Amino acid sequence: MRAVVASHLRDRFEVREAEDGEGAWQAVLLDGSIRVLLTELGMTKVNGLDLLGRVRSSKVKRIRELPVVVLASEDENLDRQRASGLGVADFVPKTGARGELLARLEMLLKLSVTREVLAETQASLESARTVDPDTELLNLQFFDKQVDKLVSYARRSLTDLALICVKVELSGAQGGSWEGEIEQRIKLVGRTLAASIRLEDLGARSERSEFCVATQSSGLSGVLRFAARLRKVLENVDAAGPGVEVWTCIGVATLSEELRRGAEELRMLAQKRALQAQTARSRRIILGTAEGASPGAAEGRSDDGSMDVNLALALIRAGRGGEVVAHLPRLLEQLNPLLKLLRQQQELQTARSEGEVPGDTKLPRVPG
């Protein structure tokens, strides 16, 4: 029977034969090019019903949706009913004409191809719903969903997460001939941002002239450096096209400030701080601003621990030492144990140099 059916099909289709139900199942598992499974119900090792059950219960979508045609005889009514309940695409009489079998298989193959095209179209539409083709950034709704996953991971792993909001303003260096192209220029800035963030970071266009980036944080100094790099990239003369200057106002919110915040709350806090910078016409990156503080106020209160030594050193190296002044009392508290130890070691070294204590360890002098 198998040889006769195969000979009928080979003029029109590529055919792969299996000697029994187990062989057929292994072929289906391994060969992704199989589009239709043609079987009878009475087979050795694994019968047709069991084979059909394996196919329909498979965890692999390709196998689970594979069209199955059963070659059945008139005396197999009970088995045919059971097969129908398992989702048989069609029944063909074992003694049926060759033309009838070919016609039914061709119809099933066309349906299979149509289903694949629809699946590809659906995948493309799904991608379009998550990614903005104009900027290659995520849309805001999908961005928030992905950031929520990062928030959950950060809480479990006791790590931090930062959300950076960048408000963009454009100005013409050579008159206003580009005014009608603002939307296109903003899209260029968005593409520049998408190309500048790492694969593990998330970026979205949150408003017409505003972008948000989520990134894993290893400390405030690292977040500031990252935000400063984004500013440098976006304010490049070519970011929005020739003759257009880009001005950025940046706000930052971190999960460590309040662990109960979700993705949307983090984003809205970063947006609020970016708006503060924009309102004050400030070039500063606003983070940790106290509630009720005036726009452009210092990043963080001097007593809330938001400024650490590493961040202070990074700001000083960046020429922004003025922003550290308000935090000096807190920084001195952090440094006092180290200064005390250095003074003790300095006194010990002095005693050694005068012969009172043996040893030759040398330490730098610390102002008293």
N, C-alpha and C positions, 0 to 999 in steps of 0.2 A: 504493500500500500504506500509506504513512504517513497519508494523508488518511483512508482507511477506518478504520484503527486509532484515530486521534485522534477521529474522530466517535463511535466506540463508547465511548470513555473519558470524553468531556466531560460526560456526564450525571452521572457519579459523582466525577470527579477534575478538578483543574486540570492542564492539559496544556501543556507547552512543546515546540515542535517545532524540530528542527535539520535543515538540508538535507543535511548530510554528517557524516562522523565528526569532522572538525576542528571544525565548528560545535557538535557535541554535547559535545566535550571543553571548549571554551570556556564553554559553558553550565554544565557541571558545576563548573568552576573558580570562576565568578563568582556562581552562584546557590545560596546555602546552603539554600534551601527545598526543593530537589529531594530527594525521598525514595527514588525508584526510577528506575533507568535502563532503558529498554526499547529494545533495538536489534536490528538484524539483522546478519549477518556480512559480507555483501557490500555495502560502501559505498565511495564515492569519497573521495579525499584520504587519509582514515584509515579502514581497514576495521574491522570489528567486533572482530576479535582484537587488533589494535593498540590500539583504544580501551579494550578490557578490560584489556590489559597496562598502559596508562597509569594507569587507575583503581586497579588493585591495587598498583602500585608507588609511588603518590603518598605524599608525606611528610605530607599532611594526613589526619588520622584520619577525618574526616567523609567524605572522598572514598574513602579506602582501604577503608572498611567499607560503602560504598554497595551495596545489593542491585542486581544486574544480571540482567535477564530477557532471554533471547535468543529472537527469532522465527526459527525454523529450519524448513527443508524437509527432506523425507526423504532427498534426495540430498546432504546436507551432513554425512554421518556423520563424516568425518575432521576437519572443522573443529569439529564438535560435541565430539569427544573432546579436541581442543586447548583449546576453551573451558572444558570441565569442569575441566581441569587448572589453569585460571586463576581458578577460583572463581565460576562462574556460579550464581546462586541458583535459577534454574529455566529450563526450555526450554518454549516454547509453539509448537505448530504454526502455521505461517502461515495455514493453512486451517482452523484450529480455530474452535470456536463462540465467539461474543462472551461468553456467560455464563462459559465456562471461563477466559477471559483476565481478566475482572473478578474472579472468585473468587480467582484466584491473586494478583493485585495487592493485593486487600484483605487477604489473609493476610500478604503481605510487609510491608505498611504497619503492620499490627498488631504484627508481630515487630519492626519498626524502632522503633515507639513504646515497646514493652516494653524494648528494649535501651537506649534513651535514659533511661527511668525508672531502670533498673538502674544505669546509669552515674552518674546524679545521686545515687542512694542510696549508691553506693560512694564518691563524692566527699564526701558528708556524713559517712559513717563514717570516712573518712580524716581529715577535719577534726577529728572528735571525738577521734581518737586523738592528735592533735598539740596540741589546745587544750583546756584544762580549762574546761568551760562555767560552773562555779561561780565561778571567779576571772578568767576570760578571759586567763589566762596559759598559756604553753606547758607541756606535761608535761615531766618531767625528761629523759627519753630523747631527745626531739626537741630540747630545749634544748641538750643536750650536742652533738648533731650539728651544730646551727647554729653554736654557739660554735666548734667545730672549724673550720668554714669561715672564721670571723672570725680565728681564730688563724693559719690558712694565709695569709690576706690580709695580716695584720699583719706576718708574717715577710717576705713578698715586698716589701711597700711600706716596710719598716723603720719601722713605726709601733708604737704600744703598745696593749695591750688590758687593761682592768681588769675584774675580777669581784668584785662586792659581795654579801656574804651578810648578810641581816638576820634575826636571831632575834627573835621577837615574844613578849612576855608581856602578859597582860591582867589588869587588876585593877578591881574594882568600886568606884566612888566612892560608891555608895549601897547598900552591903550586897551580899549574894551572890544576889540573886533571879535573876540572869542566868546562873548557873553551868551550867544545862542547855543553854545556847545558845552554848557556847564555839566549837563548830565553825562555826556560822553567823556568829559574830563574826569569826573568823579569815578566813572567805571574804570578808567585807566589807572587811577589811584588804587582802586580795589584790586585790580589784577596785579599791581606792583606789590601790594600787601600779601596777596595769596602766594606769590612767588617767593616772598622773603621769609615766611614762617616755616617752621620745621614740619615734617610729616606727622609728628606726634602732637602738634598743636592744632587747635581748631580756630577758624576765622569765619566771621559772618558780617554782612552788611546789615546793621541794625536800624539805621535810618537813612534818609536820602544822602546826607553828608557825614555819616558816622559809621565806624567799624568797631567790632569787638573781637578780641583774641583771648582764648583760654589757654593757659600753659601750666604745667607742673612747676611748682616753686621750690627752690632750695634755700630761700631766704630773701629778705627784702632787697639786699644789695644786688642779687642776681636778677630780680624782677625789674629793678630800676635800670640795670644795664640793658636788659632785653627791651624795655620800653624806649630807652634812649636810642637803641639801634633801630627800632621801628621808625622813630621820628626821623632819624638821619636818612633812612631809605626813602620814606615818603616825601621828605622835603628836598629830595634830589631834583635838580632842574628838569629832568625828563619824566618825572613820575606822572604828571598830568599833561604832558605834551609840551612842545616848544612855546615859549612866551608866557607860560603860566607858572606862578609861584604858589607853593603849597605851604600853608600854615597849619600846624597841628596843636590841639589842646588835649592833654592826656590825663585820664583818671584811672586809678588802680584800686581794686578791692581784692582782699585775700580771704580765703576760707578760715585761716587761723584767727582772724579778728572775731569771728562768731561762727562756731561750728554748726549751728542749727540752720544757717542760711542754705537755701537751695540755689539752683542755677540762675533762675530768674531774679532772685533777690540780689545775688552777687552782681549780675549784669546791671541791674538798675542802680546799685550803689556806685559801680564804676562809672556809669553814665552821669550820675549826679555830680561826681567829682570832676569829670571832664567838663561838664557845664560850668562848674565853679571856676575852673581855669579859663574857660572861654569868656565868661562874664567879666572876670578880672583882667582879661587880656594878658594872662600869665604864661610865661614860657616854662613854668615849673610843672613837674609831674606830681599831681595831687594824690596822696594816699594817706589813709588813716586820719582824715580830717575830723575833728570833734564836731558833734552835732551842735548846731547853733553858731559855729564859727563863721566869720565873714569870709566871702569868696576869696580865694588866693591865700588863705591863712596857712601857717606852717603845717607841714605834713605830720600830723600826730601831735599829741600833747606831750609836754616834757616829762610827765610822770606816768605815762601809760606803757612805757617799755617798747614803743614802736621803733625807737631809734637805738640800734646797737652799734658797737664799735666798728664792725665791718662796714655797715652802711655809712657811718660817719666818715670813715677813711675814703670810701668810694666817692662820696659827695665832695670831699676836700680835693681829691685828685682830679675831679671833674671841674674844679674851679667854682664850686658852689658851697664854700665854707660858711657863708652867711646863714645857710639853712641849718647848720649844725649848732649855732650859738645858743638857740633856745633850749637845746637838749644837753648843754654842758654839765649841769648838775647831775643829771642821770648818768651821763657817760663817766663822770668822775667817780660816782659810786661803783660803777662796774670796774673801773681801773684801779681803785684804791688798794684792793688786795695785792695786785701785781706790783704797784708802786711801793707798798710796804715791804714786800719780799725783796725787791731790788735794793731798797735802802738798807735792809738787814744784811744783805750780801755785800753791799758796799762798805758797811761798817766792819764786817768780818774781814774783807780784803785789806782795809786800812790797818787793822790790827795785825794781820799777817805781814804786811810790808814793814811794820815797825818791830817785827820779831816776837810779838806777843803770842801769835798763833801760827803753827806750821801750815804750809800750803802755798800754792802758786796760782790759784784760780783767779782770773781777771774778768771783771764785769764793767760795763759802761757806768759812768757817773750819772746819777739822777739828781736833778735840782732839788734842794731841800725846801 
